[in-house]
C-alpha cells in the first residue's frame, strides 16, 4: 500500500490544513506530529506497533471521560437517568463551561477500581445509557449548546436484559438523533472505540482520535475468535483490520489525530487534557457560525460518503 | 443496574444436541424432510411445523413483487478490499467464492417493483452471501435504494438477513451504520415511508442501523434479532439464556417490533401497508 497510502494521507493532510482544523497557532506542532504519523504509515506499521496502540488504548491508568471533564470544564453538572427506566453509569452526560461557553458532554465512563468498574460495567452501556445520551443531546439542541462526545468503550453490553431493553434499536436511534441535531458536534475517541457501542455517540461533524486510541468494528479478540477460530490470535487480527488512528485517518473515517504526551495519555493526564482541549476548541471554532441546515447537510454528506467499493 | 423486566428462565432438557450437519432441506425443528420443489412451493416454510427456512434474496423478491415488475438497480456494484484483508484466506477470495456460490454480486439486491399494484423500492438481503454481512458495497446499495425511493416518491421495503458488519472491511464496515442511517433520514425527510422486514437472522450492525429504523417493523416467525448473538452473550455474561432469547416472539413481547408475519402472508401485509401509506403526505 506504500505509495498510494502516502498520497492519500498527504491529500488528507493538505485538506486538514485548508480547513484549518489543526492549523491554529496553538497547535503548529500538530501537523508535525501528523507528519510523524505519515512517516510511520509509509513505513507500514508492524503488528507490534498496532498492538501497542491496542494496549495503550486499554491501559488501566489511561484518563477516562471524567478525568478530562474535571480538567477541561468549569461549572460541571452531571445529569442522570434516561427518564424511563434507569441511570446507566457506563455513560456520563452533563452540562459544563468550556471557556465561557456552555456545552453538553456525553461520554463513556470506565471504572478505576473493582467496585467502580462494576458500577460502570467496564464502560459497556445498556440501551438506557444511549437513551440518556439522546435525552441530553436533545436538550443541547433546544438551547443551542454544542455537543462534545468522548468515546471509550469495549462495546455495547452483550447481555440478556440489554437485548430485552432493545440494544440494537437504541444504538440506531442514537445515531439518527445525532444526525438531526442542529448544533455542532465534536466526537473524540479517547480510548477504545468499540463497534456499535462507540458509533452510537460518535456521529459528529468532526470526529477525532487520540494518538493511541483505537476504533474498530469488532474487538481484536472477537475477530480472532471468528476468523482465526482462536482468540489468542488477537494481535494478528488487529494487524489485519488496522484499528489505529493513523489508519482511520487514512481511510477518511476521522478528521484528525489528537496528540498525546509521549509514552501515552496515562503518563501525563494534565498534558493529555490540555492537548485534547486545544483540539476540541479548534474543531468547535471551525464549526462556529455555520447555519443549521448547512451543518446538517455537511454532517449527512460526511457519513453518506464513507466507504470504498468498486 | 437495570433489572430485567421479565425474566423468563425456563429449564429445558431438550437443548439441541451439537449434532452433525443436517441436510439443508431437513427441518431443524421437526426433522421433516422436503424435496427442493416442495420447499419452493411452500416458500421455504415447513408445512408440518411452520419453521421458516432461510430464503434467498431472488426468491424473496419473486414472492413479494408482482410478476415481472422488478427492475434491479446498482447490480454492478461490488465490494473492494481497502485493507488488503487477509485472515486464513484473502478477503478477495472469499468475495469471489461468495459470488460464484450465490450468483449475486453482493449480500443485498435492490430495485423497483410493485406489490399488488402498489409501487415501492425493494432492498433485500441474502444471508448466503458471506452471512449477509454489511460492508461498503451493501451500505452503498442500501443508500441508493433510499435515493431511488425518494426519486420515485414511493415507500421503501427492506428485508434484512445479516450477521452484522463485515469484519474484513474493518472500521469502514462500522461506518456503514451511520451511512445507512443518513439514507433513511433523507428518505423520511422526503416524506417516503419505510417498512423494514426482519428475517432470520438480523443481528449486530444491521439491527443497530437501518433495520431498526422502519416506520413499521415486521419480523418473520422465529427470526433471531439481537444486537449480540446468543453465543457471545452466553460467553460474556455466563447468564442462563431464555429459550426464546432474541427471537422475534420475544422482541414482539418487549415492544421492539410491530408484528410477526408468517412468510405466506408477507405480500398481502406489505400491500396493505403500502396502500395505507399512499394516503400520507
Interface residues (C-beta under 8 A of the other chain):
Chain A: X1 X85 X86 X87 X88 X89 X121 X126 X128 X156 X158 X159 X160 X161 X162 X163 X164 X165 X166 X167 X168 X169 X171 X172 X173 X175 X176 X179 X180 X195 X196 X198 X199 X200 X203 X215 X216 X217 X218 X222 X223 X226 X227 X228 X237 X240 X241 X242 X243 X247 X248 X251 X253 X300 X303 X304 X306 X307 X308 X309 X310
Chain B: X1 X2 X3 X4 X5 X6 X77 X78 X79 X80 X82 X83 X84 X85 X86 X87 X88 X135 X136 X137 X139 X140 X143 X165 X166 X167 X168 X169 X170 X171 X172 X173 X174 X175 X176 X177 X178 X179 X181 X182 X183 X184 X185 X186 X203 X204 X205 X207 X208 X209 X210 X211 X212 X213 X225 X226 X227 X228 X232 X233 X236 X237 X239 X241 X242 X245 X246 X250 X254 X255 X256
